[in-house]
Amino acid sequence: MNAVTTGARHRAARRPLSTLASAATASSVGRRTAVVAASSGLIVSMLGAMPANAAPVDHDTAKLNTVDLNALTTQARAALESAPSVTVAAEAGFTIESAAVAVTPAPEPEPVVERATQASSRSAARTANTTATTSTTEKAASVSVPASANGSAIVSIASRYVGVPYVYGGTTPDGFDCSGFTSYVFAQVGITLPRQSSAQGNVGTKVSRADAQPGDLIWTPGHISIYAGDNMQIDAPRPGKTIQFRQIWQSNPTFIRVA
């Protein structure tokens, strides 16, 4: 009887992954991209080429960079074979360009003016105007009519407007010119005078200086005023001045009585 010797079957020792990875990349120049097929798709790991003068790879240390090529699908193998070879010089480096950043500070906020402050300012302005008006009125009221003019309604009315400014063409208490003032005053007693001083010089009756009475007109070319007695007159002199009592300065005035 012949003895048959049957060798015991043993599972072939599986080669380390590092060995398979080395075999897969031996046919290409440098390391190629290893493509790992996963259930969700392909995961690509770029492995740089080893410089010619680099030290041998420690496969135990490089286990994280190896894959089981037996698990690759046909699509993954095709991708691995077509992956470009990438080489990097040993002294290669990289730089990151960064643009300079200019910081412009935000403008200062505009100051906020409270409404109360604005209202207060307007109120103060109104108060100041009222005070000024009252002061002017009180000043006019306090002007004493020359004793020689007592009993003259014309001079009494005219004295109310002492301090009113001269305004060219003015005919109201906001401002008078010379003829505007005389025509306004005489109108208070019902006497209408022409508007221009030249025309007013031709009304009424001319009297001598010795016979002149308070309330008569005093006319000179280009100007007219009201006689206040005792060599005084009241008039609107000229721009920049106000209505006032003053001495008769005209050298040869004409006195006119208007009834």
Kinemage of the C-alpha trace (Angstrom):
@kinemage 1
@onewidth
@group {chain A} dominant
@subgroup {mainchain}
@vectorlist {calphas} color= white
{ca met a 1} P 0.000 0.000 0.000
{ca asn a 2} L 1.444 3.198 -1.109
{ca ala a 3} L 1.425 5.969 1.359
{ca val a 4} L 0.146 9.287 0.066
{ca thr a 5} L 1.510 12.231 1.766
{ca thr a 6} L -0.688 15.252 1.560
{ca gly a 7} L 0.822 18.517 2.557
{ca ala a 8} L -1.157 20.543 4.985
{ca arg a 9} L -2.926 23.541 3.501
{ca his a 10} L -1.977 26.858 4.946
{ca arg a 11} L -3.439 30.271 4.192
{ca ala a 12} L -1.009 32.146 2.071
{ca ala a 13} L 0.589 34.911 3.988
{ca arg a 14} L -0.881 38.256 2.950
{ca arg a 15} L 1.672 40.679 1.731
{ca pro a 16} L 1.937 43.879 3.647
{ca leu a 17} L 0.114 46.867 2.189
{ca ser a 18} L 3.386 48.690 1.883
{ca thr a 19} L 4.693 46.019 -0.469
{ca leu a 20} L 1.631 46.233 -2.681
{ca ala a 21} L 1.821 49.980 -2.778
{ca ser a 22} L 5.472 49.821 -3.814
{ca ala a 23} L 4.648 47.387 -6.613
{ca ala a 24} L 1.789 49.524 -7.864
{ca thr a 25} L 3.951 52.606 -8.177
{ca ala a 26} L 7.109 50.940 -9.525
{ca ser a 27} L 6.014 51.287 -13.158
{ca ser a 28} L 5.601 55.072 -13.035
{ca val a 29} L 8.148 57.850 -12.562
{ca gly a 30} L 7.781 59.155 -9.012
{ca arg a 31} L 4.759 58.498 -6.900
{ca arg a 32} L 1.356 58.702 -8.528
{ca thr a 33} L -1.887 59.770 -7.055
{ca ala a 34} L -3.404 56.965 -5.040
{ca val a 35} L -7.117 56.764 -5.508
{ca val a 36} L -9.042 55.027 -2.799
{ca ala a 37} L -12.507 53.873 -3.716
{ca ala a 38} L -15.021 54.450 -0.981
{ca ser a 39} L -18.714 53.784 -0.857
{ca ser a 40} L -19.371 57.537 -1.182
{ca gly a 41} L -16.952 58.134 -4.068
{ca leu a 42} L -13.219 58.489 -4.723
{ca ile a 43} L -10.717 59.924 -2.245
{ca val a 44} L -7.540 61.229 -3.867
{ca ser a 45} L -4.281 61.506 -1.987
{ca met a 46} L -1.433 63.341 -3.716
{ca leu a 47} L 1.948 61.805 -3.012
{ca gly a 48} L 4.975 63.789 -4.063
{ca ala a 49} L 7.804 62.175 -5.970
{ca met a 50} L 10.796 61.212 -3.966
{ca pro a 51} L 13.935 63.064 -4.866
{ca ala a 52} L 16.748 60.898 -6.231
{ca asn a 53} L 18.990 61.625 -3.272
{ca ala a 54} L 16.262 61.055 -0.658
{ca ala a 55} L 16.722 58.462 2.056
{ca pro a 56} L 14.860 55.089 1.773
{ca val a 57} L 11.267 55.202 2.918
{ca asp a 58} L 10.528 53.731 6.298
{ca his a 59} L 7.475 51.639 5.405
{ca asp a 60} L 6.434 51.246 9.010
{ca thr a 61} L 6.274 55.052 9.290
{ca ala a 62} L 4.572 55.445 5.883
{ca lys a 63} L 1.697 53.070 6.583
{ca leu a 64} L -0.734 56.000 6.572
{ca asn a 65} L 0.216 56.678 2.934
{ca thr a 66} L -0.434 53.132 1.678
{ca val a 67} L -3.647 51.569 0.439
{ca asp a 68} L -4.897 48.070 -0.250
{ca leu a 69} L -4.826 47.979 -4.055
{ca asn a 70} L -6.859 44.770 -4.086
{ca ala a 71} L -9.851 46.774 -2.864
{ca leu a 72} L -9.727 49.241 -5.780
{ca thr a 73} L -12.564 49.159 -8.318
{ca thr a 74} L -11.965 49.152 -12.040
{ca gln a 75} L -12.792 52.871 -12.156
{ca ala a 76} L -10.360 53.589 -9.355
{ca arg a 77} L -7.591 51.602 -11.041
{ca ala a 78} L -8.151 53.492 -14.293
{ca ala a 79} L -8.001 56.804 -12.402
{ca leu a 80} L -4.804 55.703 -10.669
{ca glu a 81} L -3.141 54.744 -13.952
{ca ser a 82} L -4.114 58.028 -15.627
{ca ala a 83} L -3.106 60.240 -12.689
{ca pro a 84} L -0.274 62.639 -13.624
{ca ser a 85} L 3.083 62.290 -12.029
{ca val a 86} L 3.947 65.230 -9.797
{ca thr a 87} L 7.511 66.006 -8.827
{ca val a 88} L 8.688 68.691 -6.454
{ca ala a 89} L 12.247 69.906 -6.086
{ca ala a 90} L 13.800 69.331 -2.691
{ca glu a 91} L 14.435 73.040 -2.177
{ca ala a 92} L 10.988 74.103 -3.355
{ca gly a 93} L 9.067 76.543 -1.187
{ca phe a 94} L 5.937 78.649 -1.411
{ca thr a 95} L 4.948 82.195 -0.708
{ca ile a 96} L 1.600 83.881 -0.095
{ca glu a 97} L 1.034 87.286 -1.598
{ca ser a 98} L -1.002 89.665 0.519
{ca ala a 99} L -2.202 93.087 -0.557
{ca ala a 100} L -1.683 96.019 1.768
{ca val a 101} L -4.861 96.995 3.600
{ca ala a 102} L -5.536 100.692 4.116
{ca val a 103} L -7.873 101.527 6.959
{ca thr a 104} L -9.861 104.760 6.653
{ca pro a 105} L -11.450 105.912 9.902
{ca ala a 106} L -15.180 106.514 9.839
{ca pro a 107} L -16.216 110.201 9.735
{ca glu a 108} L -17.162 111.881 12.957
{ca pro a 109} L -20.949 111.905 13.493
{ca glu a 110} L -22.746 115.153 12.962
{ca pro a 111} L -23.634 116.891 16.216
{ca val a 112} L -27.301 116.511 17.087
{ca val a 113} L -29.102 119.682 18.050
{ca glu a 114} L -31.960 118.999 20.396
{ca arg a 115} L -35.322 120.440 19.417
{ca ala a 116} L -35.619 121.944 22.869
{ca thr a 117} L -32.402 123.892 22.289
{ca gln a 118} L -33.620 125.155 18.926
{ca ala a 119} L -36.948 126.175 20.411
{ca ser a 120} L -35.141 127.897 23.267
{ca ser a 121} L -32.951 129.835 20.806
{ca arg a 122} L -35.968 130.960 18.798
{ca ser a 123} L -37.761 131.979 21.979
{ca ala a 124} L -34.726 133.978 23.123
{ca ala a 125} L -34.545 135.724 19.734
{ca arg a 126} L -38.224 136.661 19.903
{ca thr a 127} L -37.767 137.955 23.431
{ca ala a 128} L -34.773 140.065 22.340
{ca asn a 129} L -36.742 141.532 19.424
{ca thr a 130} L -39.722 142.306 21.670
{ca thr a 131} L -37.439 143.953 24.211
{ca ala a 132} L -35.768 146.078 21.513
{ca thr a 133} L -39.135 147.161 20.111
{ca thr a 134} L -40.465 148.005 23.566
{ca ser a 135} L -37.295 149.961 24.335
{ca thr a 136} L -37.672 152.008 21.143
{ca thr a 137} L -41.342 152.708 21.880
{ca glu a 138} L -40.593 153.731 25.458
{ca lys a 139} L -37.779 155.984 24.239
{ca ala a 140} L -40.103 157.701 21.779
{ca ala a 141} L -42.760 158.135 24.459
{ca ser a 142} L -40.257 159.616 26.881
{ca val a 143} L -39.033 162.271 24.428
{ca ser a 144} L -40.139 165.617 25.686
{ca val a 145} L -41.600 168.009 23.156
{ca pro a 146} L -39.914 171.416 23.269
{ca ala a 147} L -41.853 173.809 25.487
{ca ser a 148} L -42.370 176.108 22.554
{ca ala a 149} L -44.295 173.334 20.780
{ca asn a 150} L -46.779 172.678 23.589
{ca gly a 151} L -50.281 172.692 22.173
{ca ser a 152} L -49.151 171.727 18.658
{ca ala a 153} L -50.856 168.482 17.623
{ca ile a 154} L -48.465 168.117 14.664
{ca val a 155} L -45.314 168.277 16.822
{ca ser a 156} L -46.880 166.016 19.478
{ca ile a 157} L -47.640 163.339 16.865
{ca ala a 158} L -44.232 163.716 15.212
{ca ser a 159} L -42.454 163.177 18.559
{ca arg a 160} L -43.901 159.638 18.786
{ca tyr a 161} L -41.547 158.497 16.015
{ca val a 162} L -38.264 159.737 17.435
{ca gly a 163} L -35.731 156.939 16.915
{ca val a 164} L -37.375 155.445 13.801
{ca pro a 165} L -34.635 154.871 11.198
{ca tyr a 166} L -34.318 156.767 7.950
{ca val a 167} L -35.289 154.516 5.027
{ca tyr a 168} L -35.133 155.837 1.477
{ca gly a 169} L -38.707 155.870 0.121
{ca gly a 170} L -40.094 154.895 3.549
{ca thr a 171} L -43.595 156.046 4.464
{ca thr a 172} L -44.396 153.974 7.589
{ca pro a 173} L -43.138 153.708 11.190
{ca asp a 174} L -40.878 150.870 10.004
{ca gly a 175} L -38.795 153.588 8.328
{ca phe a 176} L -39.281 157.063 6.863
{ca asp a 177} L -37.574 159.392 4.446
{ca cys a 178} L -38.048 163.160 4.965
{ca ser a 179} L -41.207 163.681 2.913
{ca gly a 180} L -42.621 160.281 3.867
{ca phe a 181} L -42.378 161.340 7.510
{ca thr a 182} L -44.078 164.753 7.106
{ca ser a 183} L -46.899 163.333 4.941
{ca tyr a 184} L -47.503 160.508 7.470
{ca val a 185} L -47.641 162.930 10.454
{ca phe a 186} L -49.982 165.423 8.758
{ca ala a 187} L -52.243 162.561 7.681
{ca gln a 188} L -52.885 161.871 11.398
{ca val a 189} L -54.688 165.205 11.669
{ca gly a 190} L -56.506 164.776 8.360
{ca ile a 191} L -54.198 166.821 6.138
{ca thr a 192} L -52.995 165.209 2.911
{ca leu a 193} L -49.608 166.319 1.619
{ca pro a 194} L -47.981 165.483 -1.717
{ca arg a 195} L -45.504 162.615 -1.554
{ca gln a 196} L -42.383 164.465 -2.817
{ca ser a 197} L -40.619 167.193 -0.821
{ca ser a 198} L -40.461 169.460 -3.875
{ca ala a 199} L -44.249 169.308 -4.170
{ca gln a 200} L -44.754 169.867 -0.429
{ca gly a 201} L -42.740 173.088 -0.771
{ca asn a 202} L -45.496 174.514 -2.965
{ca val a 203} L -48.491 173.932 -0.676
{ca gly a 204} L -49.985 176.152 2.010
{ca thr a 205} L -48.882 179.674 2.810
{ca lys a 206} L -45.325 180.873 3.120
{ca val a 207} L -44.546 182.787 6.332
{ca ser a 208} L -41.499 184.610 7.614
{ca arg a 209} L -39.168 183.026 10.064
{ca ala a 210} L -40.244 185.484 12.751
{ca asp a 211} L -43.897 184.494 12.248
{ca ala a 212} L -43.295 180.730 12.023
{ca gln a 213} L -45.201 178.574 14.518
{ca pro a 214} L -44.646 174.979 15.773
{ca gly a 215} L -46.214 172.598 13.263
{ca asp a 216} L -45.267 174.634 10.188
{ca leu a 217} L -43.209 172.957 7.454
{ca ile a 218} L -39.564 173.928 6.847
{ca trp a 219} L -38.522 173.469 3.228
{ca thr a 220} L -35.165 173.669 1.464
{ca pro a 221} L -34.345 172.193 -1.937
{ca gly a 222} L -34.221 168.408 -1.513
{ca his a 223} L -35.402 168.333 2.133
{ca ile a 224} L -38.427 169.030 4.320
{ca ser a 225} L -39.032 168.991 8.083
{ca ile a 226} L -41.453 170.188 10.789
{ca tyr a 227} L -40.824 173.311 12.839
{ca ala a 228} L -40.838 172.616 16.625
{ca gly a 229} L -40.311 176.193 17.825
{ca asp a 230} L -37.331 177.859 19.529
{ca asn a 231} L -35.127 177.333 16.423
{ca met a 232} L -35.728 173.528 16.594
{ca gln a 233} L -37.058 171.105 13.996
{ca ile a 234} L -37.997 167.410 13.882
{ca asp a 235} L -37.213 165.413 10.745
{ca ala a 236} L -35.827 162.242 9.128
{ca pro a 237} L -32.301 163.465 8.309
{ca arg a 238} L -30.527 161.026 6.012
{ca pro a 239} L -29.512 157.338 5.642
{ca gly a 240} L -27.889 156.016 8.814
{ca lys a 241} L -29.753 158.497 11.024
{ca thr a 242} L -33.085 158.378 12.882
{ca ile a 243} L -35.940 160.781 13.396
{ca gln a 244} L -34.871 163.387 15.943
{ca phe a 245} L -35.271 166.901 17.279
{ca arg a 246} L -32.359 169.135 16.284
{ca gln a 247} L -31.352 172.739 15.610
{ca ile a 248} L -32.341 174.346 12.316
{ca trp a 249} L -29.152 174.105 10.272
{ca gln a 250} L -30.460 175.401 6.961
{ca ser a 251} L -29.121 178.895 6.134
{ca asn a 252} L -32.215 180.237 4.386
{ca pro a 253} L -35.182 177.864 4.836
{ca thr a 254} L -38.749 178.510 3.713
{ca phe a 255} L -41.481 178.244 6.358
{ca ile a 256} L -44.873 177.012 5.155
{ca arg a 257} L -48.123 176.934 7.093
{ca val a 258} L -50.618 174.259 6.085
{ca ala a 259} L -54.136 174.709 7.460
